[in-house]
Amino acid sequence: SPPGTWWLEPSRRELSAAMRAVVEEPERAKAKGAEGRRRIVEGFSWDAAADCAARRIEDLLGVPSPSGPRGTAPGTPREADR
């Protein structure tokens, strides 16, 4: 997996424990779900994807954006960070 990503690969025991935690702590599960949704809505919208693509093209061409620096999608390194 790329750095900064995380994949859940639970055993049956871990999956059972995770499901029990959701039932036993519904407010915590709801908060985790809301945070996950917020990250997806903010970081993976069409606008965010377009900004990320435009930034990458500008970096490759060595052309600064006339509107200033653009954001990048979460987990996407900027050219200067590589």
C-alpha positions in Angstrom: 0.0 0.0 0.0 1.2 3.6 -0.6 2.5 5.5 2.4 -0.2 7.2 4.4 -2.9 4.6 3.4 -4.4 2.0 5.7 -6.3 -1.1 4.8 -8.3 -3.1 7.3 -7.5 -6.8 7.0 -9.1 -8.2 10.2 -9.1 -11.8 11.4 -12.5 -13.2 12.3 -11.7 -12.4 15.9 -10.8 -8.8 15.1 -13.8 -8.3 12.9 -16.1 -9.7 15.6 -14.5 -7.3 18.2 -14.9 -4.4 15.8 -18.6 -5.2 15.2 -19.1 -5.6 19.0 -17.5 -2.2 19.6 -20.0 -0.6 17.2 -22.9 -2.1 19.0 -21.5 -1.3 22.5 -20.4 2.3 21.6 -22.8 3.6 19.0 -21.9 7.3 19.6 -18.2 6.6 19.0 -19.0 4.6 15.9 -21.3 7.5 14.7 -18.5 10.0 15.3 -16.0 7.9 13.4 -18.4 7.6 10.5 -19.0 11.3 10.4 -15.3 12.0 10.4 -14.7 9.6 7.6 -17.6 11.2 5.6 -16.1 14.7 6.2 -12.7 13.6 4.9 -14.2 12.1 1.8 -16.5 15.1 1.0 -13.7 17.6 1.6 -10.8 15.7 0.1 -12.2 13.7 -2.7 -14.7 16.0 -4.4 -14.6 16.8 -8.1 -13.2 20.2 -7.2 -10.5 18.7 -5.0 -9.6 16.2 -7.8 -9.5 19.0 -10.4 -7.3 21.2 -8.1 -4.9 18.2 -7.5 -4.7 17.5 -11.3 -4.1 21.2 -12.1 -1.4 21.5 -9.4 0.4 18.4 -10.8 0.2 19.8 -14.4 1.5 23.1 -13.2 4.3 21.4 -11.3 5.3 19.3 -14.3 5.3 22.4 -16.6 7.0 24.6 -14.1 4.3 27.1 -14.4 2.9 28.8 -11.3 -0.8 29.2 -11.1 -2.1 32.7 -11.7 -4.5 32.3 -8.8 -1.8 31.1 -6.4 -1.0 27.7 -5.1 -3.7 25.1 -5.3 -4.4 22.4 -2.7 -3.9 18.7 -3.1 -5.9 15.7 -2.2 -5.1 14.2 1.2 -2.1 12.0 1.1 -0.9 13.4 -2.2 2.7 14.8 -1.9 3.4 18.1 -3.5 6.3 18.2 -6.0 8.3 20.3 -3.5 7.9 17.6 -0.9 9.3 14.8 -3.0 
